[in-house]
Amino acid sequence: MNVVKHTKYIWELENFVPESEIEYFLGMFQFYNPELKEEFRNSDRNNDTYVLDDYPDIDFQAWKWVNAANEYYLKNNQWAYYNWDKTQLTTSSRDDDGTVWNGQNIVRMYNDNDSYEWHGDQSPFNLSEFSYIIYLNDDFDGGQTRFLNDKLTVTPKKGTVLCFPVDHYHIHKGVKVSDKVLRHQSSGMDTKTNAYSDRIADSIILYTPSTGTKFDYKVGYENIDTGIAGLAAGLLDLKGLGDAMSKAGDIGKTFIEGVTKAAIEIALPGFGAAIDKGLGRSINPNAELVFKNVPFRSFSFPFEFAPKNEKEKEDINKILSMFKFHMMPEKAGEGYLTAPAQFQITYMYRDGANMYIPKISRCALTDMSIDYSPEGVFTTFKADEKGAMPVITKMDLSFTEMEIMTKETIAIGH
């Protein structure tokens, strides 16, 4: 096997799958003749799709390849290693010996002039972390996998596994082919964070604001009174003062006096204090701090835009419109609304995530404020056919994470 590291994240594992196993797989594929999912073909996904869920013999063989590639990639890629504890292969089927395998394997067949336009790899039901494309043949022209942001083109080679993250950065396409192309693909790394559809609607790259790198970690605790006063309050709430004294039993005269005085204080505020003053003492509250909850983390990002040309004017308007559009719900029939989009925020460094900045889980955009006169004076550029663009526009975004922090999320870099 030869490993080609195109970037820190896009790896090719050449000759990873033996030719004999590929021939065996293709033989089983031809024998079982899986159902063609015609509903998967559209103007963007212009190829034939076969889902292997209902064909356990083929599915298991595919899972073994993906599992081996997944293990190698995650254990040898320093960046991917941080995601290891969070990711596992989606399980849906079980072999006779108890082995559980992935049910997210698909085979795509590219016939003459077929292609796959720019897209991100997502499962319809799970949030995927990594994708693995296994090239099952290479006797064709075209069919390369092209990555948009890295300006990278990978040529298919039989038995090679192409590994890369599933995120907003690694948008890719399958180039139009001549003759037939067979490739097995799995996006079976399920973080199990939610059951949202993971179609990438839009991507926006912005500068990091000076006050947008603050991370708060909080844990909620509650002050509980476990002393005599607390006991008296609980007993008084249940059955009254007399019952409180009887429940004290043989604890002792001093304790009974304390409970009695505390209960009287609850029933007659100020009376217990008078007793304390006369005796020169007070009840020990024996307060304890008890864990209560973990609040959701929130993030605020202030941005200021000052366009210098017509293109930047258009870009600013698009940015404002995209955030407003995706934060809102959509009508779903009479009287119903679908949930708004979720946002994946990533701090980037060059061509990938900045591993020195903690991760942020998927977020809801809860508040957006736009100020067209942030300096107190409303000024615009020279008017055109659309109107007059403000010289400075300030946008404040407030996000709230969709999951709470735990030891597990901290361990993988949050």
C-alpha positions in Angstrom: 0.0 0.0 0.0 1.1 3.5 -0.8 -0.3 6.6 1.0 -0.6 9.8 -1.0 -1.3 12.8 1.3 -2.6 15.5 -1.0 -3.5 17.8 1.9 -3.6 17.3 5.7 -7.0 15.9 5.2 -7.3 14.4 1.7 -5.5 11.1 1.6 -5.3 8.3 -1.0 -4.7 4.8 0.2 -3.4 3.2 -3.0 -3.7 -0.6 -3.6 -5.6 -0.8 -0.3 -8.2 -3.3 -1.5 -6.8 -6.4 -3.2 -7.9 -7.0 -6.8 -9.1 -10.5 -5.8 -11.5 -9.0 -3.2 -12.8 -6.5 -5.8 -13.5 -9.2 -8.3 -15.3 -11.3 -5.6 -17.4 -8.2 -4.6 -18.3 -7.4 -8.3 -19.3 -11.1 -8.7 -21.6 -10.9 -5.8 -23.0 -7.6 -7.0 -23.8 -9.1 -10.3 -25.3 -12.2 -8.7 -27.6 -10.3 -6.3 -28.4 -7.6 -8.9 -29.3 -4.9 -6.3 -32.3 -2.6 -7.0 -31.4 0.6 -8.9 -32.6 3.6 -6.9 -33.9 5.6 -9.8 -35.3 8.3 -7.4 -31.7 9.2 -6.5 -30.8 10.4 -10.0 -31.3 14.1 -10.7 -29.7 17.0 -12.5 -26.9 17.1 -9.9 -26.5 13.4 -9.1 -26.4 12.2 -12.6 -25.4 8.5 -12.0 -26.9 5.2 -10.9 -27.1 4.5 -7.2 -27.4 1.2 -5.5 -28.0 1.0 -1.7 -26.6 -2.2 -0.1 -28.8 -2.3 3.1 -30.9 -5.2 1.8 -28.0 -7.2 0.6 -26.0 -8.3 3.7 -23.4 -10.4 1.9 -22.4 -7.4 -0.3 -22.9 -4.9 2.5 -20.6 -6.8 4.9 -17.8 -7.0 2.3 -18.1 -3.3 1.7 -18.1 -2.6 5.5 -14.8 -4.6 6.0 -13.1 -2.3 3.5 -14.5 0.9 5.0 -13.8 -0.3 8.5 -10.1 -1.0 7.7 -9.7 2.3 5.8 -11.4 4.2 8.6 -9.1 2.6 11.3 -6.0 3.4 9.3 -7.0 6.9 8.4 -8.1 7.9 11.9 -5.1 6.4 13.7 -2.5 7.8 11.3 -3.9 11.2 10.6 -3.3 13.5 13.6 -6.2 15.8 12.9 -8.6 12.9 12.4 -7.4 11.2 15.6 -9.1 13.9 17.7 -12.4 12.8 16.2 -11.8 9.1 16.9 -13.8 8.9 20.2 -16.7 10.7 18.7 -17.1 8.7 15.5 -18.1 5.1 14.9 -19.4 3.2 12.0 -23.2 3.3 11.7 -24.6 0.0 12.7 -27.7 -1.6 11.1 -26.9 -5.2 10.3 -25.4 -8.2 12.1 -23.4 -11.1 10.8 -23.9 -14.7 12.0 -20.8 -14.4 14.3 -22.2 -11.2 15.9 -20.1 -8.8 13.9 -22.0 -5.5 13.4 -21.4 -3.5 10.3 -22.3 -0.3 8.5 -25.6 0.1 6.7 -24.7 3.3 4.9 -22.7 1.7 2.0 -23.7 2.5 -1.6 -22.4 1.7 -5.0 -22.5 4.4 -7.7 -22.2 3.4 -11.4 -21.2 6.2 -13.8 -22.3 5.4 -17.4 -21.2 7.3 -20.4 -21.5 11.1 -19.8 -22.6 10.6 -16.2 -21.3 13.0 -13.5 -21.9 14.2 -10.0 -22.0 18.0 -9.6 -20.5 20.0 -6.6 -21.8 18.6 -3.3 -20.9 17.6 0.2 -21.3 14.0 1.4 -24.0 13.5 3.9 -26.2 10.6 5.0 -30.0 11.4 5.0 -30.3 10.4 8.7 -26.9 11.0 10.3 -24.3 13.6 10.6 -21.2 12.1 8.9 -17.6 13.0 9.8 -15.6 11.3 7.1 -16.2 9.8 3.6 -14.4 6.9 1.9 -14.6 6.4 -1.8 -13.3 3.0 -3.0 -12.5 2.9 -6.8 -13.6 -0.5 -8.1 -12.3 0.0 -11.7 -10.2 2.4 -13.7 -10.7 1.4 -17.3 -12.4 4.6 -18.4 -11.7 8.2 -19.3 -12.7 11.0 -17.0 -14.4 10.2 -13.7 -11.9 12.1 -11.5 -12.9 13.4 -8.1 -12.3 17.1 -8.0 -12.2 19.2 -4.8 -13.4 22.8 -5.1 -11.5 24.7 -2.5 -8.2 22.8 -2.8 -8.2 23.0 -6.6 -7.3 19.3 -6.4 -8.2 16.5 -8.9 -7.8 12.9 -7.9 -7.7 10.3 -10.7 -9.4 7.0 -9.9 -7.2 3.9 -9.5 -8.6 0.5 -8.9 -8.3 -0.6 -5.3 -7.6 2.9 -4.0 -9.5 4.4 -1.1 -10.0 8.2 -1.1 -10.4 9.5 2.4 -11.5 13.0 3.4 -13.7 14.8 6.0 -17.3 15.7 5.5 -17.5 19.4 6.1 -18.3 22.7 4.4 -14.8 23.0 3.1 -14.4 19.7 1.2 -17.0 20.3 -1.5 -16.3 18.0 -4.4 -17.6 16.6 -7.7 -17.4 13.6 -9.9 -16.1 14.6 -13.4 -18.1 13.4 -16.4 -16.9 10.0 -17.6 -16.6 8.0 -20.8 -17.5 4.3 -20.5 -18.6 2.8 -17.2 -17.2 3.7 -13.8 -17.9 1.6 -10.6 -17.1 3.0 -7.2 -18.2 2.1 -3.7 -18.7 5.0 -1.4 -19.5 5.2 2.3 -20.2 8.2 4.5 -20.7 6.0 7.4 -19.0 7.9 10.2 -21.9 8.9 12.4 -21.4 11.3 15.3 -25.0 10.7 16.5 -25.4 14.3 17.5 -28.8 14.8 15.8 -31.1 13.4 13.1 -31.1 16.5 10.9 -30.8 16.4 7.2 -27.2 17.2 6.4 -27.5 18.8 3.0 -25.1 21.8 2.9 -27.3 24.7 1.8 -24.7 27.5 1.8 -21.1 28.2 3.0 -19.8 31.5 4.1 -16.2 32.4 4.9 -15.7 35.5 7.0 -12.8 37.0 8.9 -12.4 36.2 12.6 -13.7 39.2 14.6 -11.5 40.5 17.5 -14.2 39.6 20.1 -15.3 36.4 18.4 -12.9 33.9 20.0 -14.2 33.7 23.6 -15.3 30.3 24.8 -17.2 29.9 28.1 -17.4 26.7 30.0 -20.0 26.7 32.8 -21.6 24.1 35.1 -24.7 24.7 37.1 -24.8 23.9 40.8 -27.5 24.4 43.4 -27.0 25.3 47.1 -28.9 22.7 49.2 -29.5 23.2 53.0 -28.9 19.8 54.6 -28.8 21.1 58.2 -31.5 21.1 60.9 -33.3 24.1 59.3 -33.5 22.2 56.0 -34.8 19.1 57.7 -37.4 21.1 59.6 -38.6 22.8 56.4 -39.0 19.5 54.7 -40.8 17.9 57.6 -43.0 20.9 58.1 -44.0 20.9 54.5 -45.0 17.3 54.8 -46.9 16.8 58.1 -46.4 19.9 60.3 -44.4 20.8 63.3 -45.7 18.1 65.7 -44.9 15.3 63.2 -41.4 16.9 62.7 -40.7 16.5 66.4 -41.9 12.9 66.5 -39.8 12.0 63.5 -36.7 13.2 65.3 -37.1 10.2 67.6 -34.1 9.5 69.8 -31.7 11.9 68.1 -31.7 13.9 71.3 -33.0 16.8 73.1 -30.7 19.3 71.5 -31.7 18.2 68.0 -35.4 18.4 68.9 -34.9 21.9 70.2 -33.1 22.8 67.0 -35.7 21.3 64.7 -38.5 22.9 66.8 -36.9 26.3 66.7 -36.1 26.0 62.9 -39.7 25.0 62.2 -41.1 27.8 64.3 -38.8 30.2 62.4 -40.3 29.0 59.1 -43.8 29.3 60.5 -43.2 32.6 62.4 -40.3 34.5 60.8 -38.1 36.3 63.3 -39.2 34.2 66.3 -36.3 31.8 65.9 -33.8 34.7 65.7 -35.1 35.9 69.1 -34.4 32.5 70.6 -30.8 32.5 69.1 -30.2 35.9 70.5 -31.2 34.8 74.0 -29.1 31.6 73.9 -26.2 33.2 72.0 -26.1 30.6 69.3 -27.4 29.8 65.7 -28.1 26.7 63.7 -25.4 25.4 61.4 -27.0 25.3 57.9 -24.6 22.5 56.7 -25.0 23.8 53.1 -23.9 21.6 50.2 -23.3 22.3 46.6 -25.2 19.8 44.3 -24.7 19.5 40.6 -27.7 20.7 38.6 -27.1 21.1 34.9 -24.8 22.2 32.1 -26.0 25.3 30.2 -25.7 25.5 26.5 -22.8 27.5 25.2 -23.4 30.7 23.4 -21.2 32.6 20.9 -21.4 36.2 19.7 -19.7 37.4 16.5 -19.7 41.1 15.5 -18.8 41.9 11.9 -18.3 45.2 10.2 -18.4 45.6 6.4 -17.2 48.5 4.4 -17.4 47.6 0.7 -14.7 49.0 -1.7 -16.3 48.1 -5.0 -19.4 46.8 -6.7 -18.5 43.1 -6.1 -18.1 43.6 -2.4 -21.4 45.4 -2.3 -23.1 42.4 -3.8 -21.2 40.0 -1.5 -22.3 41.9 1.6 -25.9 41.8 0.6 -25.6 38.0 -0.1 -24.1 37.4 3.3 -26.8 39.4 5.1 -29.5 37.6 3.1 -28.1 34.1 3.6 -28.0 34.5 7.4 -31.5 36.0 7.6 -32.9 33.3 5.3 -31.4 30.2 7.1 -32.1 31.3 10.6 -35.9 31.4 9.9 -38.3 28.5 9.8 -40.2 27.4 6.7 -44.0 26.9 6.4 -44.9 23.3 6.2 -48.6 23.1 5.5 -51.4 24.9 7.3 -50.5 25.8 10.8 -47.0 24.2 10.9 -43.4 25.3 10.6 -40.2 23.3 9.9 -37.2 23.9 12.1 -34.7 26.5 10.9 -31.3 25.4 9.5 -28.4 24.6 11.9 -25.0 26.3 11.5 -21.6 24.6 11.6 -19.0 27.1 12.7 -15.3 26.2 12.1 -12.2 28.3 12.7 -10.0 27.9 9.7 -6.3 28.1 9.2 -5.2 27.9 5.5 -6.9 24.9 4.1 -8.3 23.3 7.2 -9.6 23.6 10.7 -7.4 25.5 13.2 -6.8 22.7 15.8 -5.6 25.2 18.4 -9.1 26.7 18.6 -11.8 24.6 20.3 -14.5 23.1 18.1 -18.0 24.4 18.1 -20.9 21.9 17.8 -23.8 22.6 15.5 -25.6 25.8 16.5 -28.9 27.6 16.1 -28.7 31.3 15.1 -30.8 32.8 17.8 -30.3 36.5 17.2 -29.1 38.7 14.3 -28.8 42.4 14.4 -28.0 44.7 11.4 -27.0 48.3 11.9 -26.7 50.4 8.8 -25.4 53.5 10.7 -23.1 52.0 13.4 -21.2 55.3 13.7 -24.3 57.3 14.4 -24.5 58.8 11.0 -26.3 57.2 8.0 -24.1 57.6 4.9 -24.3 55.9 1.6 -22.5 55.4 -1.7 -23.6 57.1 -4.9 -27.0 55.7 -5.8 -27.5 53.2 -8.6 -30.6 51.5 -10.1 -31.0 49.4 -6.8 -30.7 52.4 -4.5 -27.9 53.7 -2.2 -25.7 51.1 -0.4 -24.7 52.2 3.1 -21.0 52.9 3.5 -20.6 50.8 6.7 -22.8 47.9 7.8 -22.5 46.2 11.2 -23.8 42.7 11.7 -24.0 41.0 15.1 -24.7 37.2 15.2 -25.6 35.2 18.4 -25.4 31.4 18.2 -26.3 28.7 20.7 -25.0 25.2 20.6 -27.4 22.4 20.0 -25.7 20.0 22.5 -24.3 20.5 26.0 -20.6 19.9 26.8 -19.6 16.6 28.5 -16.3 14.9 29.1 -16.8 13.1 25.7 -17.1 16.4 23.8 -14.2 18.0 25.6 -12.0 14.9 24.8 -12.5 15.4 21.1 -11.5 19.1 21.1 -14.6 21.2 22.0 
